Amino acid sequence: MRISIIGQLCAAVSLLAVPAYAAPCDQLAALALKDATITSATLVTAGEFEKMKNLPAFCRVAATLKPSSDSDIKVEVWLPANGWNGKFQAVGNGGWAGVISYAAMADALRAGYATASTDTGHVGGRGTFALGHPEKLIDFSWRSEHEMTVRAKQVITNFYGMAPRLSYWNGCSTGGRQGLKEAQMFPDDYDGIIAGAPANRTAISLWIADAVLKDPASYIPPAKYPVIHQAALAACDAGDGLKDGLITDPTRCSFDPAVLLCKAEDGPSCLTAPQVKAAKQIYSPAKNPRTGKEMFSSFVPGTELGWGVQALGPEPSANIYDQYKYVVFKDPNWEWKTFNFDSDVERGDRPENLIMNATNPDMKTFFGHGGKLLLYHGWSDPNVPTLNTIKYYKSVVDVMGGAAKASNSVRFFLEPGMGHCGGGEGPNVFDKMSPMEQWVEQGKAPDVMVASHLKDGRVDRTRPLCPYPEVAKYKGTGSIDEAANFACAAP
C-alpha cells in the first residue's frame, strides 16, 4: 500500500514538473510543420525585447502559415525560458486584426504561460484585404486561429518535450468572437475560453450613421454627449435603489432624450428636434422599414460618452463600413448613404458574408469534454451592442436545457459603466484568468469577480461582478465604493 501511495505521489509530481528543454530555442527554426515555415527562433534575454523592456527571458518563435494558396498568416509563439506553468494561453485580436497582439502576449508570458498570437493573415487594420481574396477572408474569420493553435502546441511540445497540459483562449471584441468560433468549430482546441464583448457583425454602424450623419441637421456634436449622458443617469441611475453614477441594468430604465429638447434655439445644453430623433434611433433596435421586424440591437442608456466611435463621422465606423464595402458589396466605391435597411440587411446577413460571425449556440461538444466559457461585456460599450451578447448567452442556455444545466459550463458577467473591453466610469479592471483556472482546474465555477476602477493610477472604487442575471446589490451600510458592501442577488 505504501509503495502504491508513493508511486501516486511521484506521478502527481511528474505532472507538475517542467522538464529540461527537449530542443534549444534556435533549433526550433528547423522544425517541420505542415503548411508552415518557421522564419525565426531566438532566445530573448530578460528585459531585451525591443517592443517592451519588462519581459522575462523567452524563446520567440515566428512562423508563416499557408493553409491555402492565398494564405500568408503570421504567427508568433513565446515560450518562457524559466518557470513555464505547463499551460498554453492564446490571445485574440481587435477590429480587423492585421497585427500580432504583443501586449496581451506579454501579460500571458509574465504569468508563466506559453502564448501565441496571429495577425489573422493580413497586415493593417482595415478590411481591404478581403476584396477578391476569399481565402484570406476565411483566414481572418476562423482558420488563422485554429491553425495557429495547432502549430503553437507542436512548437511547445518540441521545445519542452511535453504538450501543454491545459490550453486557454483569452480575447475581447474580435478576440471574443474568435474564442467563440474556436469553441463552435474546433471544440477540442481549448479547455477554457474567455470571450469578452464578442464582435459579431451586424449593420449597427450604418444604423447609427443613418441616424446622425445622413442629414447634417441630425448631427450631434461630441460636446453634447456629456449632456445626454447626465440626463440618462438622472433618469436611470437610482432605478436599482442606489444613486452611484452607474446604471446597473439599462434595460430596466426608461430614458427619453426628448427631455433635452431645446425650448427655443439650439444651445450647448439641449438637443434640437432632429438631434432628439437621432438619439432615439441610437437607443432603438434596428427595424425593417417595410415589415417593422426587429433586425439587430443597438445601444443602451449609459453609452453616450463613447458615441463618437460610431457617430463622429464623416463616415460610419470602418469596422462595419469595410465589411459592407469589401465583403458584402465587393465594391471599394460603395456609398453607405445608398444602404437599404430592407434588402441590404438581408444581403449582409447571408451566410457567405458572415463567415466570421460566431453565433452558433450549440456548444455541447465543447462543454462535453469539460470546456468552460466565461463571457463578459460592459454595459457602456459603444462599439459592440451589449444586448447582442445577452441574446447569445440566452441562446446557449436554451440549447443546454436551462440555466441550471448550463451554469457549470458557461458564466456571463455584465459590468455597469464599463466601455468596450475596459475603461469607463464603472469598475472595469478585473482578473479573468484566475477564476477561469480555478473553474477548469479545480471545478470551482466563478460566483463573483471583483472589479476595480482607477483614477490617477489609484483604485477609487471596487464592485462585485455577478453571474447573469444576478446583479450587485448594496447591503445598506458602508461605503458604496467598496465591493464588500455589496452582494450578488436576483434583480
C-alpha positions as CSV (number, residue, x, y, z in Angstrom):
1,M,0.0,0.0,0.0
2,R,2.8,2.4,0.9
3,I,4.6,1.8,-2.4
4,S,1.4,2.4,-4.2
5,I,0.9,5.8,-2.4
6,I,4.5,6.8,-3.1
7,G,4.0,5.9,-6.7
8,Q,0.9,8.0,-7.0
9,L,2.7,10.9,-5.4
10,C,5.6,10.7,-7.8
11,A,3.2,10.5,-10.7
12,A,1.4,13.6,-9.5
13,V,4.7,15.5,-9.0
14,S,5.9,14.5,-12.5
15,L,2.7,16.1,-14.0
16,L,3.6,19.4,-12.4
17,A,7.3,19.3,-13.1
18,V,8.5,21.0,-16.3
19,P,11.3,19.1,-17.9
20,A,14.5,20.5,-19.3
21,Y,14.2,21.8,-22.8
22,A,13.9,19.0,-25.4
23,A,15.3,21.3,-28.0
24,P,17.3,24.6,-27.7
25,C,15.4,27.6,-28.9
26,D,17.4,28.2,-32.1
27,Q,16.9,24.6,-33.2
28,L,13.2,25.2,-33.5
29,A,13.9,27.0,-36.7
30,A,14.4,23.7,-38.3
31,L,11.2,22.2,-37.1
32,A,9.0,20.9,-39.9
33,L,5.3,21.9,-39.6
34,K,2.5,21.2,-42.1
35,D,1.7,24.2,-44.3
36,A,4.1,26.3,-42.2
37,T,7.6,27.8,-42.2
38,I,9.3,28.9,-39.0
39,T,11.1,32.1,-40.0
40,S,13.0,32.7,-36.8
41,A,13.6,31.2,-33.4
42,T,15.5,33.4,-31.0
43,L,16.2,33.3,-27.3
44,V,15.3,36.8,-25.9
45,T,17.1,37.6,-22.7
46,A,15.2,39.3,-19.8
47,G,14.4,42.9,-20.5
48,E,15.7,42.9,-24.0
49,F,12.6,42.6,-26.2
50,E,12.6,45.7,-28.3
51,K,8.8,46.4,-28.1
52,M,8.7,46.2,-24.3
53,K,11.5,46.0,-21.8
54,N,9.8,44.4,-18.8
55,L,9.6,40.9,-20.0
56,P,11.3,37.7,-18.6
57,A,13.5,35.7,-20.8
58,F,11.7,33.7,-23.5
59,C,12.1,31.8,-26.8
60,R,10.5,33.8,-29.5
61,V,9.3,31.8,-32.5
62,A,7.9,33.4,-35.6
63,A,6.2,31.5,-38.4
64,T,4.3,31.9,-41.6
65,L,1.3,29.6,-42.2
66,K,0.0,28.9,-45.6
67,P,-3.0,26.5,-45.3
68,S,-4.3,27.8,-48.7
69,S,-2.5,29.0,-51.9
70,D,-3.5,32.6,-51.0
71,S,-2.7,32.4,-47.2
72,D,0.0,34.4,-45.6
73,I,-0.7,34.1,-41.8
74,K,1.9,35.4,-39.5
75,V,2.1,33.8,-36.1
76,E,4.4,34.2,-33.0
77,V,4.8,31.7,-30.2
78,W,6.5,32.8,-27.0
79,L,7.9,30.2,-24.6
80,P,9.1,31.1,-21.1
81,A,12.8,30.3,-20.7
82,N,12.2,29.6,-17.0
83,G,9.1,28.9,-14.8
84,W,6.8,27.6,-17.5
85,N,3.5,26.7,-15.8
86,G,2.9,23.8,-18.2
87,K,0.0,25.6,-19.9
88,F,-0.8,27.5,-23.1
89,Q,-2.7,30.8,-23.4
90,A,-3.6,32.1,-26.9
91,V,-4.7,35.7,-27.1
92,G,-7.1,37.4,-29.5
93,N,-7.2,40.4,-31.7
94,G,-9.3,43.6,-32.2
95,G,-11.1,45.1,-35.1
96,W,-9.9,43.7,-38.5
97,A,-6.7,42.5,-36.7
98,G,-3.7,42.7,-39.0
99,V,-1.2,42.8,-36.2
100,I,0.3,40.4,-33.6
101,S,-1.2,41.2,-30.1
102,Y,2.1,41.8,-28.3
103,A,0.7,43.4,-25.2
104,A,-1.7,40.5,-24.5
105,M,1.1,38.0,-25.2
106,A,3.3,39.9,-22.7
107,D,0.7,39.5,-19.9
108,A,0.4,35.8,-20.6
109,L,4.2,35.4,-20.7
110,R,4.6,37.2,-17.3
111,A,2.1,34.8,-15.8
112,G,4.2,31.8,-16.9
113,Y,2.2,30.8,-19.9
114,A,3.5,29.7,-23.3
115,T,1.5,32.1,-25.5
116,A,0.7,32.7,-29.2
117,S,-0.9,35.4,-31.4
118,T,-1.6,35.8,-35.1
119,D,-2.2,38.7,-37.5
120,T,-5.0,36.6,-38.9
121,G,-3.5,36.6,-42.4
122,H,-3.0,40.2,-43.4
123,V,-1.3,43.4,-42.5
124,G,-3.2,46.6,-41.4
125,G,-6.4,47.2,-39.5
126,R,-8.8,47.6,-42.5
127,G,-10.9,45.2,-44.4
128,T,-9.4,46.0,-47.9
129,F,-7.6,42.6,-47.9
130,A,-10.9,40.7,-48.3
131,L,-11.7,42.1,-51.8
132,G,-11.1,39.4,-54.3
133,H,-9.4,37.2,-51.7
134,P,-12.0,34.7,-50.3
135,E,-9.3,32.5,-48.8
136,K,-7.9,35.4,-46.9
137,L,-11.4,36.2,-45.6
138,I,-11.6,32.6,-44.3
139,D,-8.2,33.0,-42.7
140,F,-9.4,36.1,-40.9
141,S,-12.7,34.5,-40.0
142,W,-11.5,31.4,-38.3
143,R,-8.8,29.5,-40.0
144,S,-5.8,31.5,-38.7
145,E,-6.8,31.0,-35.1
146,H,-7.2,27.2,-35.4
147,E,-4.0,26.8,-37.5
148,M,-2.1,28.9,-35.0
149,T,-3.4,26.8,-32.1
150,V,-2.3,23.5,-33.7
151,R,1.1,24.7,-34.7
152,A,1.7,26.5,-31.4
153,K,1.1,23.3,-29.5
154,Q,3.5,21.5,-31.7
155,V,6.2,24.1,-31.1
156,I,5.5,24.0,-27.3
157,T,5.8,20.2,-27.3
158,N,9.1,20.3,-29.2
159,F,10.6,22.9,-27.0
160,Y,9.7,21.5,-23.6
161,G,9.4,17.8,-24.5
162,M,5.8,17.7,-23.4
163,A,2.5,19.1,-24.6
164,P,0.7,21.8,-22.7
165,R,-1.5,20.1,-20.0
166,L,-4.2,22.8,-20.5
167,S,-5.0,25.3,-23.1
168,Y,-6.8,28.6,-22.7
169,W,-8.1,31.3,-25.0
170,N,-8.3,34.9,-23.8
171,G,-9.7,37.6,-26.1
172,C,-12.1,40.5,-26.3
173,S,-14.0,42.2,-29.2
174,T,-12.7,40.4,-32.3
175,G,-10.8,38.2,-29.8
176,G,-14.1,37.4,-28.0
177,R,-15.6,36.4,-31.4
178,Q,-12.6,34.3,-32.2
179,G,-12.8,32.4,-28.9
180,L,-16.5,31.6,-29.6
181,K,-15.6,30.5,-33.1
182,E,-12.9,28.1,-31.7
183,A,-15.4,26.5,-29.3
184,Q,-18.0,26.1,-32.0
185,M,-15.8,24.8,-34.9
186,F,-12.9,23.3,-33.1
187,P,-14.2,22.3,-29.6
188,D,-11.1,20.3,-28.7
189,D,-8.6,23.2,-29.2
190,Y,-9.2,24.7,-25.7
191,D,-10.1,23.8,-22.2
192,G,-11.3,27.2,-21.2
193,I,-12.3,30.2,-23.3
194,I,-12.6,33.8,-22.1
195,A,-14.7,35.8,-24.6
196,G,-15.3,39.5,-23.9
197,A,-17.7,41.7,-26.0
198,P,-17.7,39.3,-29.0
199,A,-17.8,41.4,-32.1
200,N,-20.3,39.6,-34.3
201,R,-21.1,41.7,-37.3
202,T,-24.4,43.5,-37.9
203,A,-25.1,46.7,-39.8
204,I,-25.0,48.7,-36.5
205,S,-22.6,51.3,-37.7
206,L,-24.8,52.0,-40.7
207,W,-27.8,52.3,-38.4
208,I,-26.0,54.9,-36.3
209,A,-24.8,56.7,-39.5
210,D,-28.3,56.8,-40.9
211,A,-29.4,58.5,-37.7
212,V,-26.7,61.0,-37.2
213,L,-24.6,61.5,-40.3
214,K,-27.0,61.4,-43.3
215,D,-28.8,64.7,-42.5
216,P,-26.5,67.5,-41.2
217,A,-29.3,68.7,-39.0
218,S,-29.3,65.4,-37.1
219,Y,-25.6,65.5,-36.3
220,I,-25.0,65.5,-32.5
221,P,-21.7,67.4,-31.7
222,P,-19.5,65.4,-29.3
223,A,-19.7,68.4,-26.8
224,K,-23.3,67.3,-26.2
225,Y,-22.5,63.7,-25.3
226,P,-22.0,64.5,-21.6
227,V,-25.3,66.4,-21.6
228,I,-27.1,63.4,-22.9
229,H,-25.2,61.1,-20.5
230,Q,-26.1,63.1,-17.4
231,A,-29.8,63.1,-18.5
232,A,-29.6,59.4,-18.9
233,L,-28.1,59.0,-15.4
234,A,-30.7,61.3,-14.0
235,A,-33.5,59.0,-15.4
236,C,-31.9,55.6,-14.7
237,D,-29.2,55.7,-12.0
238,A,-31.4,55.4,-9.0
239,G,-33.5,52.7,-10.5
240,D,-31.5,50.0,-8.7
241,G,-32.1,51.7,-5.3
242,L,-28.7,53.3,-5.2
243,K,-27.6,56.6,-6.7
244,D,-23.9,55.9,-7.5
245,G,-23.3,57.3,-11.0
246,L,-23.9,53.9,-12.6
247,I,-26.8,52.2,-14.4
248,T,-26.9,48.7,-13.1
249,D,-29.3,47.4,-15.8
250,P,-30.2,49.8,-18.7
251,T,-32.9,47.5,-19.9
252,R,-34.9,48.3,-16.8
253,C,-34.9,52.1,-17.2
254,S,-36.9,54.3,-19.5
255,F,-35.0,57.3,-20.8
256,D,-36.5,59.6,-23.4
257,P,-33.9,62.1,-24.9
258,A,-36.8,64.4,-25.7
259,V,-36.4,65.8,-22.1
260,L,-33.5,67.7,-23.6
261,L,-35.4,69.3,-26.5
262,C,-34.5,72.9,-26.9
263,K,-37.2,75.3,-25.7
264,A,-36.1,77.9,-28.3
265,E,-33.0,78.0,-30.5
266,D,-30.2,75.4,-30.4
267,G,-27.8,75.6,-27.4
268,P,-25.0,73.6,-25.8
269,S,-27.2,72.0,-23.1
270,C,-30.2,71.0,-25.3
271,L,-31.0,69.0,-28.4
272,T,-32.8,70.2,-31.5
273,A,-35.8,68.1,-32.8
274,P,-33.6,66.3,-35.4
275,Q,-31.0,65.6,-32.8
276,V,-33.6,64.1,-30.4
277,K,-34.9,61.9,-33.3
278,A,-31.3,60.8,-34.0
279,A,-30.6,60.0,-30.3
280,K,-33.8,58.0,-30.1
281,Q,-32.7,55.9,-33.1
282,I,-29.3,55.2,-31.4
283,Y,-31.2,53.8,-28.5
284,S,-33.7,51.8,-30.6
285,P,-33.3,48.4,-32.2
286,A,-33.0,48.5,-35.9
287,K,-36.3,47.6,-37.5
288,N,-37.1,46.7,-41.1
289,P,-38.8,49.8,-42.6
290,R,-41.2,47.6,-44.6
291,T,-42.2,44.8,-42.1
292,G,-41.4,46.5,-38.8
293,K,-39.5,43.4,-37.7
294,E,-36.5,43.9,-35.4
295,M,-33.3,43.1,-37.2
296,F,-30.5,43.8,-34.7
297,S,-29.8,45.5,-31.4
298,S,-28.5,49.0,-30.9
299,F,-27.1,50.8,-27.8
300,V,-28.5,51.4,-24.3
301,P,-28.6,54.4,-22.0
302,G,-25.1,54.9,-20.4
303,T,-23.1,54.6,-23.6
304,E,-23.3,58.2,-24.6
305,L,-19.7,59.3,-23.7
306,G,-18.5,56.8,-26.3
307,W,-20.8,57.7,-29.1
308,G,-18.0,59.3,-31.1
309,V,-16.9,55.7,-32.0
310,Q,-19.9,55.4,-34.2
311,A,-21.4,58.9,-34.6
312,L,-18.4,61.2,-35.1
313,G,-18.3,61.0,-38.8
314,P,-18.0,61.9,-41.6
315,E,-18.3,58.2,-42.4
316,P,-19.5,55.2,-40.5
317,S,-17.1,53.2,-38.3
318,A,-14.6,51.5,-40.5
319,N,-15.1,48.0,-39.0
320,I,-18.6,47.7,-40.4
321,Y,-18.2,50.1,-43.3
322,D,-15.4,47.9,-44.6
323,Q,-17.5,44.8,-44.0
324,Y,-20.1,46.1,-46.5
325,K,-17.6,47.7,-48.9
326,Y,-15.3,44.7,-49.3
327,V,-17.2,41.7,-48.2
328,V,-20.9,42.3,-48.9
329,F,-21.0,44.6,-51.9
330,K,-17.4,43.9,-53.1
331,D,-17.0,47.5,-54.2
332,P,-14.4,49.9,-52.7
333,N,-16.5,52.8,-54.1
334,W,-19.8,51.7,-52.5
335,E,-21.5,54.6,-50.8
336,W,-23.1,54.0,-47.4
337,K,-25.9,56.6,-47.9
338,T,-27.4,54.2,-50.5
339,F,-27.9,51.4,-47.9
340,N,-31.4,50.0,-47.9
341,F,-32.4,48.7,-44.4
342,D,-34.9,46.3,-46.0
343,S,-33.0,44.4,-48.8
344,D,-29.4,45.2,-47.8
345,V,-29.5,44.0,-44.3
346,E,-30.8,40.7,-45.6
347,R,-28.0,40.7,-48.2
348,G,-25.4,41.4,-45.5
349,D,-26.7,38.6,-43.3
350,R,-26.2,35.9,-46.0
351,P,-24.0,33.1,-44.6
352,E,-21.2,33.7,-47.1
353,N,-20.9,37.3,-45.8
354,L,-20.9,36.4,-42.2
355,I,-18.5,33.5,-42.1
356,M,-16.6,35.4,-39.3
357,N,-19.6,35.5,-37.0
358,A,-19.7,33.1,-34.1
359,T,-23.4,32.9,-33.2
360,N,-24.0,29.1,-33.2
361,P,-25.5,28.4,-29.7
362,D,-24.7,24.7,-29.8
363,M,-21.6,24.4,-27.5
364,K,-22.4,20.8,-26.4
365,T,-19.2,19.3,-27.8
366,F,-17.0,21.9,-26.2
367,F,-18.8,21.6,-22.9
368,G,-18.9,17.8,-23.3
369,H,-15.2,17.4,-22.7
370,G,-15.3,19.8,-19.7
371,G,-14.7,23.0,-21.6
372,K,-15.6,26.2,-19.8
373,L,-16.8,29.5,-21.3
374,L,-16.6,32.8,-19.5
375,L,-18.4,35.6,-21.2
376,Y,-18.2,39.3,-20.2
377,H,-19.4,42.6,-21.6
378,G,-19.5,46.2,-20.4
379,W,-22.9,47.9,-20.3
380,S,-21.5,51.1,-21.6
381,D,-19.8,49.6,-24.6
382,P,-20.3,52.0,-27.6
383,N,-18.6,49.6,-30.1
384,V,-20.5,46.3,-29.8
385,P,-24.1,46.3,-28.5
386,T,-24.2,44.6,-25.1
387,L,-27.7,43.3,-25.9
388,N,-26.2,41.1,-28.6
389,T,-24.2,39.1,-26.1
390,I,-27.1,38.8,-23.7
391,K,-29.1,37.3,-26.6
392,Y,-26.3,34.9,-27.5
393,Y,-25.8,33.8,-23.8
394,K,-29.6,33.1,-23.5
395,S,-29.5,31.0,-26.8
396,V,-26.6,28.9,-25.4
397,V,-28.5,28.4,-22.1
398,D,-31.6,27.3,-24.1
399,V,-29.7,24.7,-26.1
400,M,-28.2,23.4,-22.8
401,G,-31.7,22.9,-21.4
402,G,-31.8,25.8,-19.0
403,A,-29.7,27.9,-16.6
404,A,-29.3,25.2,-14.0
405,K,-27.8,22.8,-16.5
406,A,-25.7,25.4,-18.3
407,S,-24.2,27.1,-15.2
408,N,-21.4,24.5,-14.8
409,S,-20.2,25.2,-18.3
410,V,-20.9,28.9,-19.1
411,R,-21.0,32.0,-16.9
412,F,-21.7,35.5,-18.1
413,F,-20.7,38.8,-16.4
414,L,-22.0,42.3,-17.1
415,E,-20.1,45.3,-16.0
416,P,-22.1,48.5,-15.3
417,G,-20.3,51.6,-16.6
418,M,-17.6,49.7,-18.4
419,G,-16.8,50.5,-22.0
420,H,-15.5,48.3,-24.8
421,C,-13.3,45.6,-23.2
422,G,-12.4,48.1,-20.4
423,G,-12.4,51.7,-19.4
424,G,-15.4,53.8,-18.5
425,E,-16.9,55.2,-15.3
426,G,-17.6,51.9,-13.7
427,P,-15.2,49.4,-12.2
428,N,-13.6,47.8,-15.3
429,V,-10.3,46.2,-14.2
430,F,-10.7,42.6,-13.1
431,D,-8.8,39.3,-13.1
432,K,-10.3,36.8,-15.6
433,M,-7.6,34.2,-15.8
434,S,-7.6,33.2,-12.1
435,P,-11.3,32.5,-12.0
436,M,-11.0,30.6,-15.3
437,E,-8.1,28.5,-14.0
438,Q,-10.0,27.6,-10.8
439,W,-13.0,26.6,-12.8
440,V,-11.1,24.4,-15.2
441,E,-8.5,23.0,-12.8
442,Q,-10.5,22.8,-9.5
443,G,-14.1,22.7,-10.7
444,K,-14.9,25.9,-8.8
445,A,-17.2,28.0,-11.1
446,P,-16.9,31.8,-10.6
447,D,-19.8,33.0,-8.4
448,V,-18.4,36.6,-8.2
449,M,-15.5,38.6,-9.6
450,V,-14.3,41.9,-8.1
451,A,-13.6,44.8,-10.4
452,S,-11.8,48.0,-9.7
453,H,-12.0,51.5,-11.1
454,L,-8.8,53.5,-11.2
455,K,-8.4,57.3,-11.0
456,D,-5.0,58.8,-11.5
457,G,-3.5,55.4,-11.2
458,R,-5.2,54.6,-7.8
459,V,-8.2,52.4,-7.1
460,D,-11.1,54.6,-6.0
461,R,-14.0,52.1,-6.3
462,T,-14.4,48.3,-6.3
463,R,-17.6,46.4,-7.0
464,P,-18.5,42.8,-7.4
465,L,-19.4,41.4,-10.8
466,C,-22.2,38.9,-10.7
467,P,-23.1,36.0,-12.9
468,Y,-26.1,37.0,-15.1
469,P,-28.9,37.5,-14.4
470,E,-27.7,38.4,-10.8
471,V,-26.7,42.0,-10.0
472,A,-24.6,43.6,-7.3
473,K,-26.9,45.0,-4.6
474,Y,-25.9,47.4,-1.8
475,K,-26.2,45.9,1.7
476,G,-27.3,49.2,3.1
477,T,-24.3,50.2,5.2
478,G,-20.7,51.1,4.5
479,S,-19.0,52.9,1.6
480,I,-20.6,52.4,-1.8
481,D,-17.1,52.4,-3.2
482,E,-16.2,49.1,-1.5
483,A,-17.1,45.7,-3.0
484,A,-17.5,44.1,0.4
485,N,-20.7,46.2,1.0
486,F,-22.5,44.6,-1.9
487,A,-23.8,41.1,-2.6
488,C,-24.9,39.3,-5.7
489,A,-28.7,38.8,-5.8
490,A,-31.5,38.4,-8.3
491,P,-32.5,41.7,-10.0
